[in-house]
Amino acid sequence: MRIMFVGVGALGSYFGGALAEAGHDVTLLIRNKAHRDAIRADGLILHRDGVEARIDPVVVDTETAGDAGIADIVIVFTKTGATKAALQSATPVIGPDTRLVTVQNGLGNAEALAAFVPMDQVIYGTTMAPGDMVAPGVVSTHGSHVTQFRAAGDNPVTAKMADDLAAMLSAAGIDTRVNPDVDRVIWAKVAFNCAMNSLCALLDTSPGPLLDSGEMKALVTATIMEGCDVAAAVGVEVDRDGVHRTLEMVHREHRGHVPSMLVDFRNRQPTEIASLNGAVVALGARHGVPTPRNETLLALVRAREAQYLKP
């Protein structure tokens, strides 16, 4: 199976590197020149819970993407706002039978991919895997995590490819499951990220110190429950006890992780706030569910973005 990764930052490098190390046919389409050049020169250095591996995946840029040939699977790891542009750059490898895969943050990702292939050729889900870009060509991950996805439609070929991809990732050390009820998991992560990503970014801190504060932990929990209330209004019942367990696991095992929104703040880049708190607030308004904490975090993150994104 020929697999291409698009949007190869920390998580794309982790997933793609693990599959390449396991011997699969993997190509990384990397737009970040420094990251691309470092991997070409010295390999991808992957740290997993302190264990270092040096991996030599195939790397292409936007101009040479077509050299990889038509892919069976294209896995998208860009920020949600960059999905369209990233897939447009990957069109030379997207054929009539290519399946597109997303485990990106936020809501609406399957629909974004369906602009490039039929919806029944989309596999969508979510991952709790953390990834940190230590330096160009160097990525780290830590702690336990699960990735879950499903075929968007009832195409049996897509369903088989989802099964095969989950088995490949699991065998490569990334615990992955096909879950027909993955929408509940996606909503749980959205509700979680609306609190944790935004607050860690605004306070310039990681999950450990944030959740060490009883007051902040209470705010995080209340913000998450707002998201769960919105999910219920659109017909998705989130496992609220499971979200509490995830919060405790992150507090314990991912204490030093740098959330992606904080990375965006530090790099003065656009965030994924629109597909997280923005989407929750919009759906809450549509269904009559109050979301005051998410509204506040949305306004604060947008104000911070406006400070550094001024033309």
C-alpha positions in Angstrom: 0.0 0.0 0.0 1.5 3.4 -1.1 0.9 6.0 1.6 1.6 9.7 1.4 1.5 12.1 4.4 0.5 15.7 3.8 1.1 18.4 6.5 4.2 16.8 8.0 4.8 18.6 11.3 5.3 16.8 14.6 2.4 14.4 14.3 2.7 13.8 10.6 6.4 13.0 11.2 5.6 10.7 14.1 3.0 8.7 12.2 4.8 8.7 8.9 8.1 7.9 10.5 6.7 5.0 12.5 5.2 3.4 9.4 8.4 4.0 7.4 10.5 2.4 10.1 8.1 -0.6 10.0 8.9 -1.1 6.3 5.8 0.4 4.7 5.9 2.4 1.4 5.7 5.9 2.9 6.3 9.4 1.3 6.3 12.6 3.4 5.2 15.7 1.5 6.9 18.4 3.6 6.4 22.1 2.8 8.6 23.3 5.7 12.0 23.6 4.0 14.1 23.5 7.2 12.3 20.3 8.4 12.6 18.8 4.9 16.2 19.5 4.5 17.1 18.2 7.9 15.4 14.9 7.2 17.1 14.6 3.8 20.5 15.3 5.4 20.4 13.3 8.6 17.2 11.3 8.6 14.1 11.8 10.8 15.1 11.6 14.5 12.1 10.3 16.5 12.1 10.2 20.3 9.4 7.9 21.8 9.4 8.0 25.6 13.1 8.7 25.5 14.0 6.0 23.0 15.6 7.5 19.9 15.3 6.1 16.4 16.8 7.4 13.1 14.5 6.8 10.2 15.0 7.5 6.5 11.6 8.1 4.9 11.1 9.3 1.3 10.7 13.1 1.3 9.2 15.3 -1.4 8.2 18.9 -1.7 5.2 20.5 -3.5 7.1 20.7 -6.8 8.2 17.0 -6.7 5.1 15.5 -5.1 4.1 13.9 -8.4 7.3 11.9 -8.5 5.9 9.6 -5.8 3.1 8.3 -8.1 -0.5 7.8 -7.3 -1.1 7.1 -3.6 -3.5 4.5 -2.2 -3.9 6.5 0.9 -3.2 10.2 1.6 -3.1 11.1 5.3 -3.7 14.7 6.1 -2.0 16.2 9.2 -2.2 19.9 8.4 -3.9 22.5 10.6 -7.6 22.6 9.7 -7.3 26.0 8.0 -4.6 24.7 5.7 -6.3 21.5 4.5 -7.5 22.8 1.2 -4.2 24.3 0.1 -2.3 21.2 1.3 -4.5 18.8 -0.7 -4.3 21.1 -3.8 -0.6 20.7 -3.6 -1.0 16.9 -3.4 -3.4 16.5 -6.3 -0.8 14.8 -8.5 -0.8 11.8 -6.2 -4.6 11.7 -5.7 -6.1 9.2 -8.2 -9.7 8.0 -8.7 -9.2 5.2 -6.2 -7.2 7.2 -3.6 -8.6 7.3 0.0 -8.1 10.4 2.1 -7.6 10.1 5.8 -7.9 12.7 8.6 -7.4 12.6 12.3 -7.1 16.4 12.5 -8.4 18.5 15.4 -11.8 20.1 15.3 -15.0 19.6 13.4 -15.8 19.4 9.7 -12.7 17.6 8.5 -14.4 14.8 6.6 -16.4 17.3 4.7 -13.2 19.2 3.8 -11.6 16.0 2.4 -14.8 15.2 0.5 -14.1 18.3 -1.7 -11.3 16.2 -3.3 -12.7 12.7 -3.4 -16.2 11.2 -2.9 -17.2 11.0 0.7 -17.2 7.2 0.6 -13.5 7.4 -0.1 -12.9 9.4 3.1 -11.6 7.9 6.4 -12.0 10.2 9.4 -11.4 10.2 13.1 -9.2 11.6 15.8 -6.0 10.9 17.7 -4.9 11.6 21.3 -1.2 11.2 20.3 1.0 14.1 21.4 3.8 15.3 19.2 6.4 18.0 19.7 8.8 19.4 17.1 12.1 19.6 19.0 14.0 21.0 16.1 14.0 20.6 12.3 14.2 16.9 11.6 13.7 16.0 15.3 10.3 15.0 16.8 9.2 13.6 20.1 6.2 11.8 21.5 5.3 10.4 24.9 2.7 8.7 27.0 -0.1 6.4 26.1 -2.6 7.4 23.4 -5.2 5.9 21.1 -6.0 6.8 17.5 -9.5 6.0 16.2 -11.2 6.3 12.8 -13.8 4.9 10.5 -14.9 4.9 6.8 -17.2 7.9 6.2 -19.6 5.9 4.0 -20.4 2.3 3.4 -17.9 1.6 0.6 -16.5 -1.9 1.4 -13.1 -1.1 -0.1 -12.7 2.0 2.0 -13.8 0.0 5.1 -11.1 -2.6 4.3 -8.5 0.0 3.9 -9.4 1.5 7.2 -9.0 -1.9 8.8 -5.6 -2.4 7.1 -4.3 1.0 8.1 -5.3 0.6 11.7 -3.5 -2.8 11.8 -0.4 -1.2 10.2 -0.3 1.7 12.6 -0.8 -0.6 15.6 1.9 -2.9 14.5 4.2 0.1 14.2 3.6 1.1 17.8 0.7 3.5 17.4 -2.4 2.0 19.1 -5.1 2.5 16.4 -8.7 1.2 16.2 -11.6 1.3 13.8 -14.5 2.6 15.7 -18.0 2.9 14.1 -19.0 5.3 16.9 -16.0 7.6 16.4 -18.1 10.8 16.2 -18.5 10.5 20.0 -14.7 10.3 20.3 -14.2 13.3 18.0 -16.6 15.4 20.0 -15.0 14.4 23.2 -11.6 15.6 21.9 -13.1 18.8 20.5 -14.6 19.6 23.9 -11.3 18.8 25.5 -9.2 20.8 23.1 -11.5 23.8 23.4 -10.5 24.1 27.0 -6.9 22.8 27.1 -5.5 24.2 23.8 -7.0 27.6 24.4 -6.1 28.0 28.0 -2.5 26.6 27.6 -2.0 29.0 24.7 -3.4 32.0 26.5 -1.4 31.3 29.7 1.7 30.1 27.8 1.9 26.9 29.8 1.6 23.1 29.4 -1.1 20.8 30.8 0.7 19.9 34.0 1.1 23.4 35.5 -2.4 24.4 34.2 -4.2 21.4 35.8 -2.1 21.7 39.0 -4.3 24.7 39.8 -7.6 23.7 41.3 -9.3 26.8 39.9 -8.0 26.3 36.4 -8.9 22.6 36.5 -12.5 23.6 37.4 -12.6 26.1 34.5 -11.2 23.4 32.1 -13.9 20.9 33.3 -16.7 23.4 32.9 -15.6 24.4 29.4 -15.4 20.8 28.4 -18.9 20.2 29.7 -20.2 23.1 27.6 -18.9 21.3 24.5 -20.5 18.0 25.6 -23.8 19.9 26.0 -23.5 21.1 22.4 -22.6 17.6 21.2 -25.8 16.3 22.9 -27.8 19.0 21.1 -26.6 17.8 17.7 -27.3 14.1 18.6 -23.9 12.9 19.8 -23.7 11.7 23.4 -20.1 12.1 24.7 -18.8 9.7 27.3 -18.4 12.4 30.0 -16.8 10.0 32.5 -14.3 9.1 29.8 -13.4 12.7 29.2 -12.7 13.1 33.0 -10.4 10.0 32.8 -8.6 11.6 29.8 -8.1 14.8 31.7 -6.5 12.9 34.6 -4.3 11.0 32.2 -3.1 14.1 30.5 -2.5 15.7 33.9 -0.4 12.7 34.8 1.3 11.7 31.6 1.4 14.7 29.3 2.5 17.3 31.8 5.1 18.9 29.6 3.4 18.6 26.2 3.2 21.9 24.2 -0.3 22.1 22.7 -0.5 23.0 19.0 -2.3 26.3 19.7 0.5 27.4 22.0 3.0 26.5 19.3 1.0 28.7 16.9 1.1 31.6 19.4 4.8 31.3 19.8 5.4 31.0 16.1 2.9 33.9 15.4 0.8 31.6 13.2 -3.0 31.3 12.7 -4.6 28.9 15.1 -7.3 26.3 14.7 -9.7 28.2 16.9 -12.4 28.4 14.2 -12.8 24.6 14.0 -12.6 24.2 17.8 -14.2 26.9 20.1 -15.6 28.7 17.0 -17.5 25.7 15.8 -18.8 24.8 19.3 -20.0 28.4 19.8 -21.7 28.5 16.4 -23.5 25.1 16.9 -24.4 26.1 20.4 -26.1 29.3 19.1 -27.9 27.3 16.4 -29.3 24.8 18.9 -29.9 27.2 21.8 -27.1 25.8 24.1 -25.3 28.5 26.2 -21.5 28.5 25.7 -20.2 31.5 27.7 -16.8 30.0 28.5 -16.1 28.9 25.0 -17.3 32.4 23.7 -14.8 34.0 26.1 -11.9 31.8 25.1 -12.8 32.3 21.4 -12.7 36.1 21.8 -9.5 36.0 23.7 -7.7 33.8 21.2 -8.9 35.8 18.3 -7.7 39.0 20.0 -4.3 37.5 20.6 -4.1 36.4 17.0 -5.1 39.8 15.8 -2.1 41.3 17.7 0.5 39.3 15.8 -1.3 38.7 12.4 -1.7 42.4 11.6 -0.7 43.2 8.0 
